[in-house]
Amino acid sequence: MKVLSVIALRAAKAVGVILAIVALNFVLIRLAPGDPAQVMAGQAGVADETFMRQLREQFGLDEPIWRQFLIYAANMLQGDLGYSYRQGAPVAALIAERLPATLLLTGTAFLFALVSGVVLGCVAAARAGKLPDLVVSVVALLFYATPLFWVGMMSILLFSVWLGWFPPFGMVTVGANLTGWAYVVDVAHHLVLPAFTLGLFYMTVYTRMTRASMLEVRDMDFVRTARAKGLAPGVILRRHMLRNAILPVVTLAGIQAGQLVGGAVLTETVFGWPGIGRLAFDALVQRDYQVLMGVFLISSVMVVIFNILTDLLYRVIDPRIGAVS
């Protein structure tokens, strides 16, 4: 019952946060320079005022901003995220089609970053001041300072063009028409480079955070007591140091898990991955406001959900932590 009350409280707060984000996104996008009616008219090859006026009336662009928001909010509560004039399809359908690809990419990148970051951080902390610690710290700092798109392009150049190990673009082999396990293997083959590129930056963050947390707890009383009892160093590292040092990493991972969608915009564009990040980039170029707001909404919901899951995970890792009011 206590856990359910925590979930209910966090869900109530989440609704208010999401509504505020929706309002802010709507106003900022509508205040951006440019007229979507002119973009649509230019794509149709007709730029006269009569046609553009008809377009504004059809998509409600001739209404005041406050009325456009009320219409959008009412439709959103009914599950209608609008209609994409550029794609010629409902926004909800476009996002539902692209979202699985993004979840696959971001989920794989997140697991790679978290597991490898924690392992490397533990190695660096266990060998603090020695060569392994220096190597891990230098490599982590190097990849942290390197732009994401540059890592992606260099990965394509090295592993696709020069070595030919992985495909450079797309999610599946075009025209192969694979099914079953062959399809799964093909998707996994295409997934390696974009997931590695996206996860590399976050891996360095988790590495540094884990190392710092481990060094902070290694001289505490409970660790010295474990050493005095004669426990093996590996047992002390896993059961005593890591469990108490992991909370800051969980906090950071919970915040960044939802933000991976933002990083996926660059990654999906570089690798031609058919996810909502690429959909958002195309919508931005085409001034497809409905698609942009739909992607922002889904991204916001994902961030809120991961924050709630992080709060619940605290209680599993450390039962002493009470419910967050």
N, C-alpha and C positions, 0 to 999 in steps of 0.2 A: 504494500500500500504506500509506503514511503517513496519507493521508486516511482510509482505511478503519479504521486503528487508532484514529484520533481519534473517528470515528463510533461504533466499538464501545465505546470507553471511556466516551464521553458517554452512550451508550444504557444501559450497565450502571449508571451513576450515576442515570440517569433512572428506571429501574425502582425503585430504592430510594426515591427521592424521591416517586414516585407512590404507592407502597405506604404510606409515612408519611402522605401527605396524605389518602389514603383512610381510614386508621385515625383520624386526627384529625377529619376531617369526620363520620365515623360516630359517634364519641363525643360530639362537640359537638351534633349534631342530636338524638341520643337523649336527651341530658341537658336539652334545651330543655323548658320547662314546657308542660304540655298533654298530652292523651291522644288519639292519632289514632283509637283505637277509639270514643271519644265523638263525634268529628267524623263518622266514618262512620255511627254509629248515628243521630246527629241528621239527617244527610242522608237516611237511609232512613226516618226518622219513627218509629223504634223505639229506645227508650232504656233498656229493661230490662236487668238485669245478665246474664241468660242469653244474650241476643243479643250483648252486648258481650264476654262471655267466649268465645263462639263466634268472634267476629271476631278476638280476640287469638290464639286457637289457630290460626285459618286463616292469619294473616299472621305467625305466629311472635312476636308481641309479648309473649307470656307467658313467653318464655325469658329467661335472664340476658343482660345486654348482651354479655358476652364470647362467649357461644354464638351470639347473633344476628350478631355480627361475623364469626365463623368461617364461618357458613353463607353470609353475604353475600360474603365474600372468595372462598370456594370457587366459588360461582356466578359471580362476576365473572370469575374466571380462565377460565371456560368460555364467556364472552361473554353471560352472563345477568345483566342489571342489575336484575332484579326486575320486579315487576308493579305498575302503578298502579291502586290501588283506586278512585281518583276518576275516572280516564279510562277505566278498563276495558280497558286494553291494555298490552302489555309496554313497559317503559321504553325499551329499545333501539329499538323501533319508533317510539315517540314522538319520541325524539331524532333518529333518522335522518330522520324526516319534517320536522322543524323546522330541522335543522342547515344545509341548503343556504341557506335564507333568511338565517340569521345570518352565514354565511360570505360571502354576497353583500354584505350590509350592512357588515360589519366590514372586508372586503377593499377595498371601494370607499372607505370612510371612511379607511382606513389609507393608501391610495395618494394620495388627495386631501390628507391631512394632511402626508405625507412630502414630496411633490413641491412643494406650495405653501409649506410651511414652509422647505425648503431654499432655494427661489428667493427668498422674502422675506428670509431671513436673509442671503443673499449681497448682495441689494440694500442692506439696512441696513448691512452691513459695508463695502461699496464706497463708501457715502455717509455714513460714520460722522461724527457730529457735525453733520450737515446736516439739512435738512427731511425728505427721504425716510426717514432713520434715525429721526427723531423720530416721524413718523407711524406707521411700522411698529411701533416700540416701544410707543407708546401704545395702538394697536389690539390688539396682542398681549397687553398687560397687561390691557386691558379684558375681552377674551374669556376670558382665563385665570381672572379673578376672578368671572366670571358663571356661576351654576349651570347645569348641562347641561339640566335639565328646563325652566328658565325660557327658555333660548334656543329649545328645541323649541316651547314654547307660543307664544312671540312669533313664531316662524317660521310657525306655522300661522295665527296671527292676521293677519300681514302678507301672506304669499304665497298663502294659501288663501282666507281670508275676505274680505280687502279687495281684493287684486289678482286672485285666482282663477287664478293661474298653475299651481299644483301641487295635486294632491289631498291632503287632510289626513291620511287614515288608510288603512291596509291596504297590501297589496302589489300587488293587481290590482283592476281595476274589477269590482265584484260584478255578476254576471249578464251580462257582456259576452260571455263564451265565446270569447275571442280565441285565435287560433292563429298560429304562424309569426312573422314579423317584427312583426305587429301586437301580439302578446303581448309580445315583447321590448321594443318601444317603450313599451308600457303599464307594464311593470315598471320600466323605466328612469325613466319619468315619476314613478312613485310613490317611487322610490328617492332622488330628488334631496334632498328636505328631511331625511329621517332621516340620510342619509350626510353631508350638510353639517353637521347639528347635532352628530353624533357626532365628526366629524373636526375640527371647529373648535377644540375644546379642545386636542387633540394637535398641531394645526398651530401654535398659539401656542408650545407647548413646543419644537417643532423649530425654530421661527424664532429664539427666544432662544438655543438651544443652538448653532445654526449661526452666528449672529452672533458669539457669544463665541468660538467655535473659530476662526473666520476672523480675528478681530482678534488672536488669540493667535499665529497663524502668519504674519501679514502682514509682520512685521519680522524674520523669521528669515533666516539667511544665504542659503539656497537661493532665497528670494524676491528678495532684493536682487541676487543673481547673475543671476536671470532678467531683472530690470529693467535691469541693466547691459548685458546682451546685446541690449537693444532690443526685446524681445518685446512684443507688443501687450498692453494691460491685460486684455483679455478672455481671452487665452490664459493669462496668468499666473493669473488668477482661477480658470479652469476646471481647468487641467492641474497647477498647482502648489499653490495655496492650498486649493482645495476638496478635492482628493484627500487632502491631509494633515489637513484639518480635519474630514473626514466621519466619522472613526472614532468619536468620542464620540456623534455623532448615530445611527450604526448601532447602537451599544450600547444607547442609550435606546430606539430604535425596536424592536429585537429584544425588549427586556423588555416594552414596552407593546403589541406586536402581539398577544400572547396575552391581555393584560389587557383588550383591547377588548371581549371578551365580557362582562366585568363592567359596562362602560359601556353595553353594548347593552341591559342590563336596563331602565334608565330610558328609553333612546331607543325601544326596542320597545314599552314600555308607553305612552308618550306618543303614538306614531304608530300604535299598533295593528299593529305589524309582526309577522308570525307566525313568530318565531324562538324559539330556546331561551332567550333572555333573558326573553321574555314567559312561556314555559313555566315557568321557574324562579320567576317572581313569582307566578303562579297556584298553583304547588305550595306555595310558602311560605304563602300565605293559607289554603290548604286542608289544610296539614300533611301533604302527600303526600311522606313521607320518601324513598321509593324514587326518585321523580323528582328531588328535590333532590340526592341523592347521585349520581345519574347525570349530572346537569348539572355538578356540581362535578368529577366525574371527567373528563369531556370537556374542561372548561375547563383543568384541571391538565395534561392531556396536551398540549393546544394550547400552553400556556406552555412546557413542556419542549421540544417540537418546535421552536418558534421560537427558543429559546435555542441549541439545537444548530445550527440553520441560521445563526444569527448568528455563532457560532464559525467555521463554515466560510466565511462571507462575509468575515470578517476576512482569511483567507488569500488571497482573490481581490483585495481592495482593497489590501492591503499584504502581499506575499509574505515580508517580513522577520519577520512574526509567526509563531512556531512553534506547534506543537500544544500545546494546554492540557492539562496533566497532571491 
